[in-house]
Amino acid sequence: MKCADYDVSDKERFPTFARTFPPATQAAKPIISLLLKYNWKKFTLIYGSLHKSKVIAEKIRELADENEITINDEQTFNEPHIPLTTGNPFPGIVERTFVDTRG
């Protein structure tokens, strides 16, 4: 199990566990809420290569589907993201996706 897994929230099984990273549900719900508030029905999902980013992306996919929001494209970048040493992946991602990202 990982810190972001919801299962470790069970205080009967893990009475002394202190979470250092919220479960994917807590990280993904505000993103979907924001999309719904502004009536954005399609978007591009951008996430990093680390496990915790992938877990959150999976939950965002699930919640987007439940709320009839379309993911037009998915883009990933290598983590850790250190612009001075690894370059900045975001200008390229924006260039490839900005026309069809949301609507």
matplotlib code that plots the C-alpha trace (Angstrom):
import matplotlib.pyplot as plt

x = [0.0, 1.0, 0.3, -2.1, -4.2, -7.6, -7.3, -4.8, -7.5, -9.1, -8.2, -9.1, -6.5, -4.0, -4.5, -1.2, -0.9, -0.3, -1.0, 1.6, -0.1, -3.9, -5.7, -6.3, -10.0, -9.2, -6.7, -9.0, -12.4, -11.5, -10.2, -13.4, -15.4, -13.6, -14.3, -18.0, -18.2, -17.1, -19.0, -15.9, -17.0, -13.6, -10.0, -6.5, -5.1, -1.5, 0.3, 3.8, 5.5, 5.6, 3.2, 1.3, 0.7, -0.6, -2.9, -4.4, -4.7, -6.6, -9.1, -9.5, -10.4, -12.9, -14.6, -14.5, -16.4, -18.9, -19.6, -19.7, -16.6, -14.4, -10.7, -9.5, -5.9, -3.4, 0.1, 2.8, 6.1, 9.0, 9.3, 10.9, 10.4, 13.6, 13.5, 17.1, 18.5, 15.8, 14.2, 10.7, 8.2, 5.2, 5.6, 5.7, 2.6, 0.7, 1.7, 0.5, -2.8, -4.1, -6.5, -8.5, -7.9, -11.2, -14.6]
y = [0.0, 3.6, 6.7, 7.9, 4.7, 5.1, 1.8, 3.3, 5.7, 2.8, 3.8, 0.4, -1.3, 1.5, 3.4, 5.2, 6.0, 9.7, 10.5, 12.7, 12.7, 12.9, 10.0, 10.3, 11.0, 14.1, 15.4, 14.6, 15.9, 19.6, 19.4, 17.9, 20.4, 23.2, 21.9, 21.5, 25.0, 26.5, 24.0, 22.7, 19.4, 18.5, 18.9, 17.5, 15.5, 16.3, 14.3, 13.2, 9.9, 9.1, 6.6, 9.3, 11.3, 8.3, 7.3, 10.8, 10.8, 7.5, 8.9, 12.0, 9.7, 7.9, 11.0, 12.7, 9.6, 9.7, 13.4, 13.0, 15.1, 14.1, 13.8, 14.9, 14.0, 12.8, 14.1, 13.0, 14.4, 12.9, 13.5, 14.9, 18.0, 20.2, 22.8, 23.9, 20.3, 18.3, 21.1, 22.4, 20.0, 22.3, 24.7, 21.6, 20.1, 23.4, 23.7, 20.2, 20.5, 24.1, 24.0, 21.1, 21.2, 22.4, 23.6]
z = [0.0, -0.6, 1.4, -1.3, -1.1, 0.5, 2.4, 4.9, 6.0, 8.0, 11.6, 12.9, 10.7, 10.8, 14.1, 14.2, 10.5, 9.7, 6.1, 4.3, 1.0, 0.5, -1.1, -4.8, -4.2, -2.2, -4.9, -7.9, -6.6, -6.5, -10.1, -11.3, -9.2, -10.9, -14.4, -13.5, -12.0, -15.2, -17.3, -19.1, -20.6, -22.2, -21.2, -21.6, -18.7, -17.9, -15.3, -14.2, -14.3, -10.6, -9.0, -7.0, -10.2, -12.0, -9.2, -9.2, -13.0, -12.8, -10.2, -12.4, -15.4, -13.2, -11.9, -15.4, -16.8, -13.9, -14.6, -18.4, -19.0, -21.9, -21.7, -25.2, -24.8, -22.1, -21.9, -19.4, -18.3, -16.5, -12.8, -10.9, -13.0, -12.7, -15.5, -15.2, -15.6, -17.5, -19.5, -19.4, -21.0, -20.6, -23.6, -25.9, -24.2, -24.5, -28.2, -29.0, -27.1, -26.8, -29.8, -28.5, -24.8, -23.4, -24.5]

ax = plt.figure().add_subplot(projection="3d")
ax.plot(x, y, z, "-o")
ax.set_aspect("equal")
plt.show()
